[in-house]
């Protein structure tokens, strides 16, 4: 697969004093955190804490009114989603967003869009150059299919497949971008216990074997504590705690946010 | 007699299907009903005619007209529709109606209302198969429209841009997250739509032998095709095109002498209404089930 060389853990993503308002309501309130290269950073918090909104700010779907977001020391705060994706940030969605009428192969192939060098007309006419490039991309897609154990579903239309498999296909499509940072919005949402275990393995392998940094939102605390290097806790749009899983789980502010006042 | 009507109907149906594909492409990508599709058909035919009248060989006139039409489609999207992103869809649809009248007005101003002879791409004459007389213009029109449809489908299913277009049509957010520029895809959709409209216009111009500003009313038939087949369905556009073409031919041959003049233009619309009563989303359209 596409291994990245080992590097010292530099800052990959920096969110600095980001505020996002919808009308008068602050969805995110002066949030700041940092994600380092090669790290799995989990973002947790109660429902409505602003986790997905923050992910949408990072991926360009929302434009924050205040603050800055840096990716590899370049500001991406108000860039369009497709520009941010081209810079090396891929994402999955809370509710699976796949192209229902396409096969698994085509869906993952759509993730190769940014890597096509050949003129689309040549590619369409299937000239030698276009065909060679198509073969190269198809090989990458086949690697991803093998990596995520999707071989038996490669020619199946995705809308006909079980939800757990669709989640994996969406992950495969994001990997097809060959990103440096992967944003996962509730990768465990709606999965059975066995599927959650499989997903945990895939997330770890993506991080360790492919060298891709991961920022994930998740409600499954067991999963978060097991696989995260660090955790950021959001409550009502504010970052109330951050640190290692052990540091965070004993933090009284985190307990307060989840349990509330007795 | 019936075979003759069927062949004529299938030929016209193939061309309607081709033009309808352009309509469906825009609808799939941006949910915009392009009421100017008939005018783009007319504009393509008039551009070809103007190029031919300027002294260019016919083959060059056709190729340049198709390329220029694509450019016109691209400019329309960039100048007229891009500023309307985020506006209510009804506003955008009304703008396409305004665009239709604007194109029609331009054609009237430049070429006037009279019917103008259209240059013939295919040789005159016909040949006979099992007692059915097939004019070369019909055979050529059918073959070219089928080739264009095949190229369109291959483009849509095999090329990077084609897959990106399908991605945008299915889910814009997901497409953007993959580095696909939705704005660029919208512009390409309009360019391709205008391109196939021009090809359709040139083929119909050949069959009719002449064109004038009323040529744009072909858009009504194409609208019937896409409603019949399903607004968001490519197979629907093809099947719907053939059904409308055949219905028009059979209506003209068998019903018009009984009912009266002009019934061949009405019959496909009546057929569409009957089918819509049974299948409200069209033959292949996506059914929308909403919680209320």
Boltz contact constraints between the chains, C-beta under 6 A:
constraints:
  - contact:
      token1: [A, 81]
      token2: [B, 176]
      max_distance: 6.0
  - contact:
      token1: [A, 81]
      token2: [B, 177]
      max_distance: 6.0
  - contact:
      token1: [A, 82]
      token2: [B, 176]
      max_distance: 6.0
  - contact:
      token1: [A, 82]
      token2: [B, 179]
      max_distance: 6.0
  - contact:
      token1: [A, 82]
      token2: [B, 180]
      max_distance: 6.0
  - contact:
      token1: [A, 82]
      token2: [B, 181]
      max_distance: 6.0
  - contact:
      token1: [A, 85]
      token2: [B, 177]
      max_distance: 6.0
  - contact:
      token1: [A, 85]
      token2: [B, 178]
      max_distance: 6.0
  - contact:
      token1: [A, 85]
      token2: [B, 179]
      max_distance: 6.0
  - contact:
      token1: [A, 86]
      token2: [B, 179]
      max_distance: 6.0
  - contact:
      token1: [A, 91]
      token2: [B, 177]
      max_distance: 6.0
  - contact:
      token1: [A, 97]
      token2: [B, 171]
      max_distance: 6.0
  - contact:
      token1: [A, 97]
      token2: [B, 174]
      max_distance: 6.0
  - contact:
      token1: [A, 99]
      token2: [B, 167]
      max_distance: 6.0
  - contact:
      token1: [A, 99]
      token2: [B, 170]
      max_distance: 6.0
  - contact:
      token1: [A, 110]
      token2: [B, 163]
      max_distance: 6.0
  - contact:
      token1: [A, 110]
      token2: [B, 167]
      max_distance: 6.0
  - contact:
      token1: [A, 111]
      token2: [B, 178]
      max_distance: 6.0
  - contact:
      token1: [A, 113]
      token2: [B, 164]
      max_distance: 6.0
  - contact:
      token1: [A, 113]
      token2: [B, 178]
      max_distance: 6.0
  - contact:
      token1: [A, 113]
      token2: [B, 179]
      max_distance: 6.0
  - contact:
      token1: [A, 113]
      token2: [B, 180]
      max_distance: 6.0
  - contact:
      token1: [A, 114]
      token2: [B, 179]
      max_distance: 6.0
  - contact:
      token1: [A, 116]
      token2: [B, 160]
      max_distance: 6.0
  - contact:
      token1: [A, 120]
      token2: [B, 159]
      max_distance: 6.0
  - contact:
      token1: [A, 120]
      token2: [B, 160]
      max_distance: 6.0
  - contact:
      token1: [A, 120]
      token2: [B, 161]
      max_distance: 6.0
  - contact:
      token1: [A, 123]
      token2: [B, 159]
      max_distance: 6.0
  - contact:
      token1: [A, 123]
      token2: [B, 160]
      max_distance: 6.0
  - contact:
      token1: [A, 124]
      token2: [B, 155]
      max_distance: 6.0
  - contact:
      token1: [A, 124]
      token2: [B, 159]
      max_distance: 6.0
